[in-house]
């Protein structure tokens, strides 16, 4: 395992100190894109240089960034580490990075590239024992469990494969190995801008009230963000609504 640079004072992955607005940058071929319902054939490029988007978020006073290597998620190996390095070197954003993470060396690579939090999904579904090892090695605050959900069923491999487990069974398994921070994306809402799955998040938190939960998918207005805050979620991922001008960065900066 490669040496990991320390990052003292890193905030918990779930934003335990309060609700956080977390803008998203999804990367395909080094560019900032958004998909609709996870469909790789339905992508729109918003920034050729993702650093431009990251700097806009930082200049608006936002502190977190959700960075997803969609190429990596599809391929099963990290593909866009240079994007993470560039953003981390040129902003002070707290970055969580996901997509294609398979080994403990991958985790170390992300931390050494400037990531603060590693988001893992597919491997957590397929090999929970590996996640247990990583949680012990790096600490639960450094690992966020990504749960990509379609009608309460987990999807893996860039949302392309059925995970064979429900969101509730998955969270229970992850809690058993020491996880506490979760990111739940409702694929049916992703990129649709028709409102988030408030009821799903309420249901999750009613069963698991002690987890840190970040919600993702469907946010289309500042009212949606406020609704998610009221569910008890620790944060909300927002992507397309920002890029399409449905929510201004100024509005979001008042929520943090």
Backbone as CSV, one residue per row, in Angstrom:
resi,resn,N_x,N_y,N_z,CA_x,CA_y,CA_z,C_x,C_y,C_z
1,UNK,0.839,-1.197,0.000,0.000,0.000,0.000,0.873,1.245,0.000
2,UNK,0.514,2.208,-0.802,1.296,3.434,-0.856,0.974,4.322,0.327
3,UNK,1.898,5.179,0.657,1.709,6.087,1.785,0.613,7.092,1.478
4,UNK,-0.185,7.374,2.474,-1.279,8.314,2.309,-0.935,9.624,2.985
5,UNK,-1.103,10.710,2.266,-0.893,12.025,2.863,-1.960,12.281,3.910
6,UNK,-1.564,12.852,5.014,-2.546,13.141,6.057,-3.349,14.372,5.699
7,UNK,-4.585,14.404,6.174,-5.432,15.579,5.965,-6.159,15.877,7.263
8,UNK,-5.462,16.483,8.222,-6.033,16.717,9.532,-7.268,17.593,9.463
9,UNK,-8.201,17.275,10.344,-9.390,18.109,10.437,-10.396,17.872,9.342
10,UNK,-10.290,16.761,8.610,-11.236,16.485,7.544,-12.635,16.318,8.113
11,UNK,-13.641,16.936,7.512,-14.995,16.810,8.021,-15.552,15.428,7.743
12,UNK,-16.506,14.972,8.547,-17.118,13.678,8.287,-17.744,13.648,6.895
13,UNK,-17.742,12.463,6.281,-18.256,12.343,4.922,-19.704,12.743,4.830
14,UNK,-20.462,12.505,5.858,-21.883,12.808,5.791,-22.237,14.212,6.207
15,UNK,-21.255,15.017,6.528,-21.553,16.379,6.942,-22.190,16.426,8.308
16,UNK,-21.613,15.694,9.271,-22.232,15.542,10.580,-22.343,16.859,11.335
17,UNK,-21.571,17.850,10.925,-21.636,19.142,11.605,-22.843,19.953,11.150
18,UNK,-23.608,19.444,10.211,-24.780,20.147,9.720,-25.033,19.811,8.268
19,UNK,-26.157,20.258,7.752,-26.528,19.991,6.366,-25.593,20.730,5.408
20,UNK,-25.146,20.030,4.379,-24.243,20.630,3.405,-24.786,20.506,1.986
21,UNK,-24.669,21.572,1.235,-24.922,21.546,-0.199,-23.641,21.076,-0.883
22,UNK,-23.764,20.051,-1.724,-22.582,19.454,-2.342,-22.774,19.420,-3.860
23,UNK,-22.168,20.343,-4.584,-22.276,20.301,-6.047,-21.539,19.098,-6.609
24,UNK,-22.030,18.606,-7.748,-21.450,17.414,-8.366,-20.781,17.751,-9.683
25,UNK,-19.655,17.097,-9.914,-19.007,17.111,-11.217,-18.825,15.668,-11.641
26,UNK,-19.497,15.285,-12.716,-19.362,13.948,-13.288,-18.430,14.027,-14.488
27,UNK,-17.472,13.087,-14.552,-16.417,13.175,-15.553,-16.494,12.023,-16.561
28,UNK,-16.533,12.390,-17.832,-16.329,11.446,-18.933,-15.302,12.062,-19.878
29,UNK,-14.251,11.299,-20.170,-13.176,11.785,-21.054,-12.611,13.123,-20.592
30,UNK,-12.503,13.288,-19.269,-11.894,14.487,-18.718,-12.784,15.709,-18.700
31,UNK,-14.026,15.570,-19.149,-14.945,16.716,-19.231,-16.080,16.582,-18.216
32,UNK,-16.626,17.716,-17.817,-17.753,17.756,-16.887,-19.047,17.526,-17.666
33,UNK,-19.731,16.416,-17.354,-20.956,16.061,-18.071,-22.071,15.767,-17.073
34,UNK,-23.291,15.608,-17.586,-24.397,15.060,-16.803,-25.117,14.043,-17.664
35,UNK,-25.531,12.974,-17.012,-26.322,11.946,-17.673,-27.789,12.081,-17.263
36,UNK,-28.662,11.389,-17.953,-30.065,11.292,-17.572,-30.362,9.843,-17.212
37,UNK,-30.788,9.628,-15.975,-31.080,8.288,-15.451,-29.908,7.324,-15.635
38,UNK,-28.696,7.872,-15.550,-27.513,7.026,-15.642,-27.210,6.495,-17.016
39,UNK,-27.865,7.018,-18.049,-27.687,6.533,-19.417,-26.477,7.216,-20.050
40,UNK,-25.432,6.426,-20.309,-24.196,6.983,-20.866,-24.397,7.542,-22.271
41,UNK,-25.441,7.116,-22.950,-25.703,7.625,-24.297,-26.419,8.969,-24.275
42,UNK,-26.862,9.376,-23.074,-27.576,10.650,-22.943,-26.771,11.582,-22.053
43,UNK,-25.668,12.064,-22.604,-24.784,12.946,-21.840,-24.716,14.325,-22.480
44,UNK,-24.616,15.314,-21.606,-24.450,16.695,-22.044,-23.159,17.220,-21.419
45,UNK,-22.292,17.797,-22.216,-21.047,18.376,-21.717,-21.313,19.813,-21.272
46,UNK,-20.985,20.110,-20.020,-21.184,21.458,-19.495,-19.889,22.253,-19.388
47,UNK,-18.802,21.572,-19.053,-17.492,22.231,-18.978,-16.453,21.296,-19.593
48,UNK,-15.696,21.807,-20.534,-14.592,21.017,-21.063,-13.487,20.886,-20.030
49,UNK,-13.337,21.913,-19.171,-12.370,21.863,-18.078,-13.132,21.871,-16.757
50,UNK,-13.219,20.745,-16.049,-13.970,20.684,-14.797,-13.480,21.653,-13.728
51,UNK,-12.214,22.069,-13.809,-11.689,23.016,-12.830,-12.474,24.331,-12.866
52,UNK,-12.952,24.720,-14.029,-13.732,25.952,-14.133,-15.008,25.854,-13.300
53,UNK,-15.650,24.698,-13.338,-16.852,24.494,-12.527,-16.504,24.497,-11.043
54,UNK,-15.442,23.807,-10.695,-15.039,23.730,-9.290,-14.719,25.107,-8.716
55,UNK,-14.040,25.924,-9.490,-13.707,27.270,-9.019,-14.964,28.123,-8.854
56,UNK,-15.935,27.933,-9.736,-17.190,28.674,-9.597,-17.895,28.289,-8.304
57,UNK,-17.871,27.006,-7.953,-18.484,26.564,-6.702,-17.750,27.165,-5.508
58,UNK,-16.440,27.131,-5.552,-15.650,27.668,-4.442,-15.866,29.174,-4.309
59,UNK,-15.900,29.876,-5.411,-16.090,31.328,-5.366,-17.455,31.720,-4.813
60,UNK,-18.427,30.789,-4.923,-19.768,31.049,-4.385,-19.852,30.742,-2.895
61,UNK,-18.761,30.237,-2.325,-18.741,29.963,-0.898,-19.046,28.527,-0.521
62,UNK,-19.241,27.669,-1.530,-19.470,26.260,-1.230,-18.142,25.599,-0.859
63,UNK,-18.233,24.577,-0.010,-17.014,23.987,0.546,-16.769,22.549,0.127
64,UNK,-17.794,21.884,-0.380,-17.689,20.473,-0.718,-17.835,20.265,-2.218
65,UNK,-17.321,19.136,-2.700,-17.470,18.758,-4.099,-17.589,17.245,-4.191
66,UNK,-18.555,16.795,-4.974,-18.746,15.372,-5.260,-18.228,15.141,-6.678
67,UNK,-17.118,14.421,-6.792,-16.449,14.213,-8.078,-16.564,12.737,-8.461
68,UNK,-17.183,12.485,-9.611,-17.455,11.109,-10.026,-16.755,10.802,-11.345
69,UNK,-15.957,9.761,-11.331,-15.276,9.271,-12.528,-16.214,8.272,-13.207
70,UNK,-17.047,8.758,-14.125,-18.003,7.875,-14.787,-17.310,6.867,-15.700
71,UNK,-16.216,7.276,-16.315,-15.427,6.324,-17.098,-14.934,5.192,-16.201
72,UNK,-14.464,5.565,-15.013,-13.961,4.572,-14.064,-15.050,3.644,-13.567
73,UNK,-16.221,4.214,-13.291,-17.334,3.397,-12.810,-17.721,2.342,-13.838
74,UNK,-17.694,2.739,-15.092,-18.080,1.817,-16.168,-16.993,0.777,-16.420
75,UNK,-15.729,1.202,-16.341,-14.604,0.321,-16.670,-14.160,-0.550,-15.500
76,UNK,-14.482,-0.117,-14.276,-14.039,-0.862,-13.109,-12.631,-0.537,-12.678
77,UNK,-12.115,0.612,-13.141,-10.799,1.090,-12.713,-10.759,2.604,-12.877
78,UNK,-10.009,3.273,-12.012,-9.956,4.737,-12.028,-9.379,5.231,-13.350
79,UNK,-10.069,6.201,-13.957,-9.643,6.711,-15.259,-9.333,8.208,-15.264
80,UNK,-9.880,8.953,-14.319,-9.763,10.417,-14.379,-9.125,11.015,-13.122
81,UNK,-8.066,10.364,-12.635,-7.394,10.837,-11.426,-6.770,12.217,-11.645
82,UNK,-6.383,12.542,-12.874,-5.756,13.836,-13.154,-6.734,14.989,-12.903
83,UNK,-8.018,14.741,-13.132,-9.014,15.770,-12.858,-9.054,16.069,-11.363
84,UNK,-9.033,15.018,-10.542,-8.983,15.205,-9.092,-7.738,15.979,-8.683
85,UNK,-6.596,15.595,-9.211,-5.347,16.273,-8.867,-5.416,17.758,-9.201
86,UNK,-5.956,18.082,-10.352,-6.020,19.469,-10.807,-6.941,20.308,-9.929
87,UNK,-8.101,19.764,-9.599,-9.046,20.508,-8.766,-8.513,20.656,-7.346
88,UNK,-7.946,19.583,-6.806,-7.419,19.639,-5.441,-6.253,20.617,-5.318
89,UNK,-5.438,20.699,-6.365,-4.277,21.584,-6.330,-4.649,23.050,-6.489
90,UNK,-5.825,23.307,-7.069,-6.175,24.684,-7.407,-7.410,25.226,-6.682
91,UNK,-7.961,24.433,-5.761,-9.058,24.912,-4.903,-8.828,24.380,-3.498
92,UNK,-9.648,24.860,-2.573,-9.614,24.359,-1.192,-10.842,23.503,-0.891
93,UNK,-11.536,23.080,-1.926,-12.744,22.286,-1.743,-12.430,20.939,-1.086
94,UNK,-13.321,20.508,-0.215,-13.261,19.156,0.346,-13.910,18.232,-0.689
95,UNK,-13.121,17.342,-1.248,-13.571,16.550,-2.393,-13.797,15.102,-2.000
96,UNK,-14.998,14.595,-2.315,-15.178,13.152,-2.267,-15.168,12.635,-3.698
97,UNK,-14.466,11.530,-3.879,-14.211,10.991,-5.217,-14.700,9.559,-5.295
98,UNK,-15.393,9.233,-6.392,-15.855,7.876,-6.599,-15.787,7.471,-8.052
99,UNK,-15.797,6.151,-8.276,-15.798,5.629,-9.636,-14.607,4.743,-9.927
100,UNK,-14.830,3.444,-10.038,-13.770,2.530,-10.439,-12.807,2.111,-9.349
101,UNK,-13.160,2.339,-8.096,-12.262,2.031,-6.976,-12.384,0.559,-6.618
102,UNK,-11.275,-0.160,-6.693,-11.306,-1.604,-6.475,-10.307,-2.108,-5.430
103,UNK,-9.233,-1.380,-5.204,-8.173,-1.879,-4.316,-7.813,-0.834,-3.266
104,UNK,-7.120,-1.292,-2.240,-6.680,-0.379,-1.190,-5.668,0.621,-1.749
105,UNK,-4.921,0.229,-2.778,-4.013,1.171,-3.429,-4.776,2.254,-4.185
106,UNK,-5.937,1.899,-4.733,-6.792,2.914,-5.361,-7.202,3.968,-4.343
107,UNK,-7.578,3.507,-3.155,-7.987,4.435,-2.097,-6.829,5.363,-1.748
108,UNK,-5.639,4.791,-1.576,-4.456,5.599,-1.268,-4.155,6.593,-2.382
109,UNK,-4.320,6.141,-3.626,-4.082,7.019,-4.774,-4.994,8.233,-4.722
110,UNK,-6.242,8.033,-4.381,-7.199,9.143,-4.303,-6.809,10.122,-3.203
111,UNK,-6.460,9.599,-2.046,-6.050,10.497,-0.965,-4.777,11.256,-1.334
112,UNK,-3.838,10.584,-1.960,-2.593,11.243,-2.365,-2.801,12.258,-3.475
113,UNK,-3.864,12.097,-4.246,-4.182,13.048,-5.320,-4.940,14.260,-4.798
114,UNK,-5.301,14.254,-3.513,-5.963,15.408,-2.924,-7.403,15.174,-2.507
115,UNK,-7.902,13.970,-2.725,-9.246,13.661,-2.265,-9.286,13.564,-0.749
116,UNK,-10.394,13.937,-0.157,-10.561,13.863,1.292,-11.381,12.644,1.694
117,UNK,-12.336,12.293,0.839,-13.255,11.202,1.120,-13.338,10.319,-0.118
118,UNK,-13.371,9.021,0.083,-13.537,8.070,-1.009,-14.962,7.529,-0.968
119,UNK,-15.648,7.598,-2.108,-16.997,7.054,-2.216,-16.931,5.736,-2.977
120,UNK,-17.419,4.677,-2.352,-17.376,3.349,-2.961,-18.782,2.778,-3.058
121,UNK,-19.061,2.121,-4.175,-20.387,1.571,-4.369,-20.357,0.109,-4.738
122,UNK,-19.978,-0.189,-5.981,-20.040,-1.558,-6.488,-19.257,-2.535,-5.622
123,UNK,-18.052,-2.159,-5.250,-17.226,-3.087,-4.473,-17.812,-3.335,-3.090
124,UNK,-18.531,-2.346,-2.555,-19.165,-2.532,-1.246,-20.289,-3.564,-1.327
125,UNK,-20.963,-3.584,-2.466,-22.035,-4.567,-2.671,-21.446,-5.960,-2.865
126,UNK,-20.401,-6.054,-3.663,-19.841,-7.347,-4.040,-18.897,-7.923,-2.991
127,UNK,-18.169,-7.051,-2.294,-17.148,-7.514,-1.352,-17.155,-6.671,-0.073
128,UNK,-18.164,-6.834,0.771,-18.229,-6.034,2.004,-17.028,-6.253,2.918
129,UNK,-16.384,-7.424,2.809,-15.223,-7.689,3.651,-14.058,-6.762,3.299
130,UNK,-13.970,-6.368,2.027,-12.928,-5.426,1.614,-13.199,-4.049,2.209
131,UNK,-14.456,-3.647,2.209,-14.818,-2.353,2.793,-14.518,-2.339,4.282
132,UNK,-14.749,-3.449,4.940,-14.416,-3.535,6.370,-12.933,-3.269,6.589
133,UNK,-12.097,-3.833,5.716,-10.649,-3.615,5.807,-10.310,-2.133,5.615
134,UNK,-10.934,-1.510,4.632,-10.653,-0.098,4.359,-11.130,0.797,5.501
135,UNK,-12.269,0.469,6.069,-12.785,1.246,7.196,-11.826,1.186,8.381
136,UNK,-11.261,0.017,8.614,-10.294,-0.137,9.703,-8.992,0.596,9.384
137,UNK,-8.578,0.567,8.119,-7.310,1.177,7.713,-7.358,2.699,7.707
138,UNK,-8.457,3.257,7.177,-8.507,4.707,6.945,-9.448,5.452,7.894
139,UNK,-10.379,4.746,8.520,-11.350,5.395,9.401,-12.683,5.603,8.709
140,UNK,-13.762,5.415,9.449,-15.106,5.500,8.865,-15.412,6.887,8.311
141,UNK,-14.762,7.921,8.852,-15.042,9.276,8.377,-14.455,9.541,6.988
142,UNK,-13.550,8.660,6.531,-12.898,8.859,5.236,-13.552,8.064,4.108
143,UNK,-14.492,7.202,4.471,-15.121,6.315,3.496,-16.618,6.592,3.462
144,UNK,-17.144,6.888,2.275,-18.583,7.061,2.106,-19.105,5.936,1.215
145,UNK,-20.165,5.300,1.681,-20.748,4.182,0.959,-21.797,4.707,-0.014
146,UNK,-21.554,4.490,-1.299,-22.483,4.945,-2.320,-23.530,3.881,-2.614
147,UNK,-24.786,4.252,-2.481,-25.893,3.334,-2.749,-26.714,3.901,-3.896
148,UNK,-26.551,3.313,-5.061,-27.295,3.736,-6.243,-28.538,2.859,-6.362
149,UNK,-29.705,3.506,-6.358,-30.958,2.785,-6.141,-31.940,3.033,-7.278
150,UNK,-32.589,1.959,-7.714,-33.695,2.061,-8.660,-34.853,1.243,-8.084
151,UNK,-35.899,1.935,-7.678,-37.070,1.293,-7.049,-36.653,0.428,-5.861
152,UNK,-35.794,1.024,-5.023,-35.301,0.452,-3.764,-34.317,-0.704,-3.963
153,UNK,-33.961,-1.004,-5.215,-32.980,-2.046,-5.502,-31.634,-1.413,-5.842
154,UNK,-30.558,-1.986,-5.312,-29.221,-1.466,-5.565,-28.765,-1.803,-6.989
155,UNK,-28.157,-0.808,-7.641,-27.518,-1.002,-8.946,-26.016,-0.785,-8.801
156,UNK,-25.237,-1.502,-9.599,-23.778,-1.381,-9.531,-23.195,-1.206,-10.935
157,UNK,-21.872,-1.051,-10.985,-21.126,-0.936,-12.256,-21.655,0.201,-13.115
158,UNK,-21.637,1.404,-12.523,-22.110,2.570,-13.264,-23.599,2.513,-13.542
159,UNK,-24.344,1.895,-12.627,-25.811,1.798,-12.697,-26.284,0.821,-13.757
160,UNK,-25.381,0.005,-14.290,-25.719,-0.843,-15.421,-26.126,-2.264,-15.016
161,UNK,-25.830,-2.673,-13.773,-26.030,-4.054,-13.346,-26.827,-4.098,-12.048
162,UNK,-27.753,-5.047,-11.951,-28.534,-5.213,-10.735,-27.656,-5.793,-9.626
163,UNK,-27.695,-5.186,-8.448,-26.856,-5.618,-7.342,-27.428,-6.766,-6.528
164,UNK,-28.694,-7.128,-6.759,-29.284,-8.258,-6.076,-29.574,-8.043,-4.612
165,UNK,-29.751,-6.791,-4.199,-29.982,-6.483,-2.792,-30.768,-5.179,-2.694
166,UNK,-31.586,-5.039,-1.684,-32.319,-3.790,-1.495,-31.447,-2.769,-0.777
167,UNK,-31.826,-1.524,-0.852,-31.097,-0.462,-0.166,-31.054,-0.701,1.340
168,UNK,-32.122,-1.234,1.885,-32.201,-1.437,3.336,-31.306,-2.594,3.779
169,UNK,-31.299,-3.672,2.995,-30.393,-4.790,3.291,-28.937,-4.350,3.162
170,UNK,-28.673,-3.525,2.167,-27.303,-3.055,1.924,-26.798,-2.182,3.067
171,UNK,-27.608,-1.237,3.499,-27.190,-0.370,4.599,-26.929,-1.194,5.850
172,UNK,-27.795,-2.148,6.137,-27.610,-3.000,7.315,-26.280,-3.751,7.248
173,UNK,-25.933,-4.262,6.072,-24.664,-4.973,5.905,-23.467,-4.051,6.120
174,UNK,-23.579,-2.843,5.603,-22.474,-1.889,5.734,-22.308,-1.408,7.181
175,UNK,-23.410,-1.209,7.868,-23.329,-0.838,9.287,-22.633,-1.936,10.086
176,UNK,-22.881,-3.172,9.703,-22.297,-4.307,10.413,-20.777,-4.357,10.295
177,UNK,-20.222,-3.755,9.224,-18.764,-3.748,9.068,-18.144,-2.413,9.484
178,UNK,-18.962,-1.508,10.034,-18.408,-0.290,10.611,-18.629,0.994,9.850
179,UNK,-19.378,0.954,8.744,-19.639,2.180,7.982,-20.641,3.063,8.709
180,UNK,-20.573,4.366,8.429,-21.559,5.280,9.020,-22.013,6.361,8.036
181,UNK,-21.279,6.522,6.946,-21.588,7.579,5.991,-22.078,6.986,4.673
182,UNK,-23.250,7.456,4.226,-23.893,6.894,3.047,-24.330,7.995,2.091
183,UNK,-24.187,7.698,0.812,-24.681,8.561,-0.258,-25.677,7.750,-1.071
184,UNK,-26.932,8.179,-1.079,-27.969,7.442,-1.788,-28.455,8.240,-2.991
185,UNK,-28.295,7.650,-4.170,-28.755,8.254,-5.417,-29.946,7.469,-5.949
186,UNK,-31.058,8.166,-6.161,-32.209,7.542,-6.808,-32.059,7.721,-8.312
187,UNK,-31.742,6.623,-9.002,-31.465,6.681,-10.435,-32.682,7.158,-11.222
188,UNK,-33.867,6.810,-10.748,-35.083,7.208,-11.475,-35.273,8.715,-11.479
189,UNK,-34.630,9.389,-10.526,-34.749,10.844,-10.426,-33.569,11.576,-11.040
190,UNK,-32.466,10.857,-11.215,-31.214,11.511,-11.586,-31.317,12.203,-12.940
191,UNK,-30.994,13.480,-12.941,-30.986,14.260,-14.170,-32.363,14.651,-14.680
192,UNK,-33.427,14.240,-13.981,-34.787,14.519,-14.447,-35.294,15.874,-13.962
193,UNK,-34.730,16.362,-12.865,-35.114,17.657,-12.273,-36.630,17.729,-12.009
194,UNK,-37.170,16.635,-11.467,-38.588,16.600,-11.124,-38.801,16.393,-9.630
195,UNK,-37.770,16.720,-8.859,-37.865,16.601,-7.417,-37.171,15.353,-6.898
196,UNK,-36.599,15.418,-5.700,-35.880,14.287,-5.112,-36.820,13.269,-4.470
197,UNK,-36.254,12.129,-4.096,-37.026,11.054,-3.468,-37.116,11.268,-1.959
198,UNK,-37.834,12.295,-1.573,-37.940,12.645,-0.157,-38.463,11.472,0.663
199,UNK,-39.480,10.787,0.155,-40.064,9.680,0.907,-39.089,8.527,1.090
200,UNK,-38.258,8.269,0.070,-37.247,7.221,0.190,-36.266,7.554,1.301
201,UNK,-35.804,8.791,1.345,-34.822,9.170,2.367,-35.445,9.153,3.756
202,UNK,-36.688,9.552,3.851,-37.386,9.462,5.141,-37.482,8.009,5.596
203,UNK,-37.790,7.121,4.658,-37.913,5.689,4.976,-36.573,5.121,5.440
204,UNK,-35.500,5.506,4.741,-34.166,5.041,5.133,-33.826,5.521,6.541
205,UNK,-34.047,6.811,6.796,-33.679,7.379,8.088,-34.578,6.886,9.212
206,UNK,-35.806,6.482,8.888,-36.673,5.911,9.929,-36.149,4.556,10.377
207,UNK,-35.521,3.828,9.461,-34.962,2.522,9.805,-33.540,2.619,10.353
208,UNK,-32.810,3.639,9.897,-31.407,3.790,10.306,-31.165,5.234,10.745
209,UNK,-31.710,5.632,11.887,-31.659,7.047,12.294,-30.270,7.560,12.643
210,UNK,-29.323,6.671,12.850,-28.001,7.118,13.304,-26.979,7.269,12.178
211,UNK,-27.368,6.981,10.941,-26.401,7.117,9.851,-26.311,8.570,9.387
212,UNK,-25.198,8.904,8.756,-25.069,10.166,8.030,-25.477,9.886,6.590
213,UNK,-26.512,10.567,6.114,-27.061,10.280,4.789,-27.022,11.514,3.903
214,UNK,-26.382,11.371,2.755,-26.372,12.405,1.727,-27.287,11.943,0.598
215,UNK,-28.176,12.823,0.168,-29.164,12.494,-0.868,-28.702,13.000,-2.223
216,UNK,-29.091,12.264,-3.270,-28.705,12.651,-4.622,-29.786,12.245,-5.610
217,UNK,-30.040,13.125,-6.582,-30.976,12.813,-7.646,-32.255,13.623,-7.593
218,UNK,-32.540,14.347,-8.684,-33.832,14.988,-8.844,-33.978,16.411,-8.356
219,UNK,-32.964,16.945,-7.678,-33.097,18.303,-7.143,-33.267,19.300,-8.288
220,UNK,-34.333,20.104,-8.211,-34.632,21.036,-9.306,-34.872,22.459,-8.841
221,UNK,-34.920,22.673,-7.514,-35.220,24.005,-6.994,-34.645,24.144,-5.593
222,UNK,-34.574,25.361,-5.125,-34.097,25.591,-3.765,-35.057,24.982,-2.756
223,UNK,-36.339,24.891,-3.128,-37.325,24.262,-2.245,-37.016,22.776,-2.058
224,UNK,-36.533,22.133,-3.121,-36.141,20.727,-3.013,-35.001,20.560,-2.019
225,UNK,-34.051,21.477,-2.066,-32.914,21.413,-1.147,-33.395,21.551,0.295
226,UNK,-34.272,22.498,0.514,-34.809,22.713,1.868,-35.594,21.490,2.332
227,UNK,-36.350,20.877,1.417,-37.118,19.670,1.768,-36.185,18.543,2.201
228,UNK,-35.065,18.402,1.506,-34.102,17.366,1.879,-33.473,17.660,3.235
229,UNK,-33.206,18.909,3.479,-32.663,19.289,4.783,-33.632,18.902,5.899
230,UNK,-34.914,19.087,5.645,-35.921,18.791,6.653,-36.132,17.298,6.876
231,UNK,-35.677,16.455,5.933,-35.801,15.006,6.138,-34.852,14.501,7.206
232,UNK,-33.810,15.282,7.489,-32.764,14.828,8.398,-31.517,14.374,7.678
233,UNK,-31.521,14.483,6.342,-30.310,14.178,5.576,-29.190,15.137,5.978
234,UNK,-27.959,14.672,5.830,-26.804,15.495,6.187,-26.299,16.346,5.032
235,UNK,-26.797,16.069,3.829,-26.369,16.853,2.687,-27.153,16.473,1.456
236,UNK,-27.003,17.280,0.418,-27.667,17.022,-0.862,-26.688,17.268,-1.995
237,UNK,-26.599,16.295,-2.892,-25.808,16.436,-4.108,-26.665,17.139,-5.157
238,UNK,-26.100,18.156,-5.787,-26.831,18.913,-6.812,-25.949,19.054,-8.039
239,UNK,-26.487,18.671,-9.195,-25.711,18.750,-10.421,-26.420,19.507,-11.517
240,UNK,-27.301,18.826,-12.221,-27.923,19.386,-13.415,-28.668,20.686,-13.133
241,UNK,-29.309,20.783,-11.968,-30.065,21.995,-11.648,-29.172,23.228,-11.612
242,UNK,-27.924,23.034,-11.211,-26.961,24.146,-11.234,-26.574,24.462,-12.672
243,UNK,-26.209,23.424,-13.410,-25.701,23.631,-14.767,-26.766,24.173,-15.714
244,UNK,-28.034,23.856,-15.435,-29.128,24.325,-16.286,-29.710,25.654,-15.780
245,UNK,-29.132,26.195,-14.704,-29.566,27.492,-14.198,-30.876,27.473,-13.431
246,UNK,-31.296,26.292,-12.965,-32.541,26.204,-12.193,-32.346,26.671,-10.753
247,UNK,-31.126,26.529,-10.263,-30.760,27.005,-8.928,-29.473,27.799,-9.071
248,UNK,-29.445,28.978,-8.483,-28.232,29.794,-8.569,-27.272,29.413,-7.437
249,UNK,-25.998,29.624,-7.692,-24.998,29.366,-6.656,-25.198,30.297,-5.469
250,UNK,-25.714,31.480,-5.736,-25.988,32.425,-4.646,-27.056,31.868,-3.709
251,UNK,-28.104,31.266,-4.292,-29.135,30.641,-3.461,-28.556,29.527,-2.611
252,UNK,-27.741,28.693,-3.242,-27.173,27.553,-2.534,-26.254,27.979,-1.412
253,UNK,-25.539,29.065,-1.613,-24.594,29.518,-0.592,-25.288,29.939,0.689
254,UNK,-26.590,30.246,0.599,-27.343,30.630,1.815,-27.776,29.412,2.615
255,UNK,-27.748,28.212,1.997,-28.187,27.003,2.674,-27.072,26.446,3.547
256,UNK,-25.827,26.507,3.072,-24.701,25.922,3.817,-24.550,26.524,5.192
